[in-house]
């Protein structure tokens, strides 16, 4: 028997390596592929057309789950605006209570008394610092007896009532801050889910597209193979011009007449 040429021998070596991989490793991959292609279980009789459609449907299911994850994250972010607005409003209310008490005490009792009650500080922008300042003032208002007489009787301070006002406003801000933090955690969860789906594009898309391109090539449909074959842009998630065109429809069945 004469030897084949080197060009043929090289191609034969490549082909046999592929064939061997299919023979040796195919059974191991079969169960996972069956679950991927037929999530509800493979039908008893699978035609080649069924197999090709199942490959395409795998990418369709992935896209649906990706879109769902994206919508869930967008909906979660949309909820956050209201909670942040509430936080800012509760912070403004606490600032108003504190600054009102500071003005009353300073005008009617003097700066020394305002300082003794922790009411002489500038208002911080950070909500946690604001809570700390208000908490210290509340504590002093509850613990320090007011022995000084007001200079303006209509601006008389009632320390316990003032402490209660600070406590109520601080509790409202604290609740609003907890709501914002909870929303941040929930948004991170939906972001993680979206990121996981986005990362799968690098395996699901080329796996399906390369497979279909190969099948169309075997079926001598080069135009179809080129139509679905991955490109650098598609692998990066960027559509080619033809990807956004109206999908081609299958030909209508031939008329009996």
N, C-alpha and C positions, 0 to 999 in steps of 0.2 A: 504494500500500500504506500503510495507516494505521500510525502509530507505536504502539509498545507503551507501556504506562504506565511511570512511573519505577520503581515497585516491581518490575515485571517486568524492566525494563532493568537494574536494580541486581543482581538475582539472576542474570540472564543473564551479566553481566560477571564475577561471582564464579565462576560455573560454568565459563565459558570459560577463565578463568585456571587453574582446576584441570585442565580438559581439556588445555590447552596444556602444562602441566607434565608430565602423563602422556605426551603425545605426544612432546615434545621430550626430556625427561630419562628417560623410561621405559627406552629401550634401554640407556642407560648404567648404570642401576641393575639391569637384569635379570640380568646375570651374577652379581653379588654376592648378589642375592636368591635366585637359583636355588641357589647354593652353600649359602646359609643354610637354605633350606627343604628342600632335597634333598641332604644332605651326601654321600650315596652315588650321586648322579646322578639326574636327573629321569627318571621312567618315560616310555616312548614315548608313552603315552596318559595324560593327566592329566585327570581329571574335576574338576568344581567341588568335589565332596565331598573328593577327594584334596587339592585345594589348601587347603581350609579345615582339614583335619586336619593338613596339613604346617605351617600357621601355628601351630596349637596345639602341635604336637610341638617346634617351635623353642623355645618357652618351657619345655617339659618337659626338653629336653636341657640347657638352661641351668641349670635347677634341679638336675639331677643333677650337673652339674659343680660347682655352688656347694656342694652337700652334700658332695661328695667333697673339695673344698678345705677345708671346715670340719672334716671328720673328720681329714684329714691334719694340720691344725694342732693339733687337740686331742690326737692321738696323739703328736705331737712334743713338746708341752708335758708330757704325762704322763711321758715319758722323763726329763725334766729333774730331777724330784725325786730320783731315785736318784743322779744325778751331783752334785747340790748336797749331798746327805747325805754322799757319799764325800768331797767337798771339806772339809766341816766336820770329819769324822772324821780325815782326814789332817792338818788344821790342829791339831786337839787333840793328836794324837800328836807332832807336832813341838814344840808347846808343852811337852808332858810331858817330852820328852828335854831340851830347853833348861833348863826349870825344875829338873829333877833334877840336871843338871850344875851349875847355879848353886848349888843347895843344898849339893852335895858339896864344891865348891871353896870356897865361903864358909865352911862349917863346919870344913873340915879345913885350909885354907890361908889363909883370911882374905879380907876384901873387896878388898884391893889386888890379890891374884892373880886373883880373879874378874873384876875390872875389866880387868886386863891381858889376859885371854882373851876379853874382850867378853861376859862372862856376868853382868854386873851390871845390865843394862837391864830395865825393865818390859816385859812381853810385849804387843805391839800386837795389836789385833783384826784389822786389815787383813792379809790373807794375803800380799800382796806385801811389805809392810813386815816381816812376820814372816820371810819368806824372806831379805830383806836382812840382818836381824839375825842369823839363823842362819848365813848365808853368811860374814859377817864373823867370827863366833865360830869357825867351822870353819877359816877361813884362819889365824887366830891360833893355834889349837890345833896346826895343822900346822907353823907357822913358829917359834913361840916355845918354846925349851927350858924344861922345868920343872926349875928348880934348887932350889926351895923344898921343904922336908920337910913331910910331912903331920903335923898335930897328932893325927889319929886314923888309925892305920895301916890300919884296915879301910876307910877312906874315901880310899884312894889313887887319884889321878887318873892315867889312862893317856891322854895327850893325843891320840895318833893314833887310838886306839880310840874316844875320845869324838868326834873329828872325823868318823870313819866313821859313827857313830851319827847325828850331825846330818845328814850328807850323804844317808844312806839315807832318813831321814824327810823331808828337804827335797825329794828327788827324787820321793817319793810325792805330796807336796802339789803340786809343780809339774805332775805328770801329771794330777792331779785338777783343777787349775785350767784346764789346756788342754782337758780334756774338757768342762768347764762352758762355756768360751768357744766351743768347737765347737758345742755344743748351742744356744747363743744365736744363732749365725750360722744354723744350720739352722732354728731357730724363726722367725727373721726372714724367711727365704725362704718358709716356709709362710704366714706372716702376710701377706707381700706378695702371694702368690698368692690368698689369701682376699680381701684388700682389692680386688684387681683384679676378682675375680668380683662382689663386692658393688657396686662402682662401676658395673658393667654393668647392674645392675637398672634404673637410670634411663633406659636406652635400650631394653633388650630387653623389659621388661615393658610399658611404655606402647605401644611399637611393635606388639607382638602384640595387646594388649588393645584398643587403639583400632581396629586393623584389624578384629578380630572384631566389635567393637561396630558398626562401620560396615557390615560385611557382614550382620549380623543385622538391622540397621535397614533395609537395602535389601530384605532378604527378608521384611520386615514381621513381624519377631519382636521387638517392643519389649521384652518381658520378658527375653528372652535378652540383648538389647543392654544393658539396664540391669544385668543380672547380671554382665557381664564388663567394663563400662565403668570405666576408672580413676577412682578418687576420690583426694582429698588423702591420706587414710590409706594407701590401697594404694600410691600413688606413694612414700610414705615407708617402705614395707615393713611396714605395720601392717594386719592383716587386718580386714575388716568381719565382722560377726556371721555373715552367710551364707557367708563363705568357709570357716569351720570346720565347717559342717554337712556331713552326708553328701552326697556328690555325687549329683546326679540321674542316674538310669539311663535310657538310651534306651527308648522304648516297645517292648514285645514285638511280634513280627510277628503279623499277624492270622491266626486259625485258619482252616483250609480248611473246617471243619465249621460 
